[in-house]
Amino acid sequence: MRPQTKVEVEEGHVGRVLRLIEDLEDQDDVSAVHANFDIDAATLERLAPA
């Protein structure tokens, strides 16, 4: 699925959004998670664990 519109995530909320997606994927009853958020690649690189 490809979103028609994307929502940009502010740097302060990136961790929360990624944790939410991860928690949803970990649920046994969930078969797929789709989202329309957009996180800048530089922000992801900066926040990624080393």
LINCORMO-V586996 format. One record per run of one state. SS is the DSSP state (alpha for helix, beta for strand, coil for the rest). FROM is the first residue (numbers start at 1). LEN is the number of residues. If there is no record, write none. Layout:
ss=SS from=FROM len=LEN
ss=SS from=FROM len=LEN
//
This chain:
ss=coil from=1 len=6
ss=beta from=7 len=2
ss=coil from=9 len=2
ss=alpha from=11 len=16
ss=coil from=27 len=10
ss=beta from=37 len=2
ss=coil from=39 len=2
ss=alpha from=41 len=7
ss=coil from=48 len=3
//
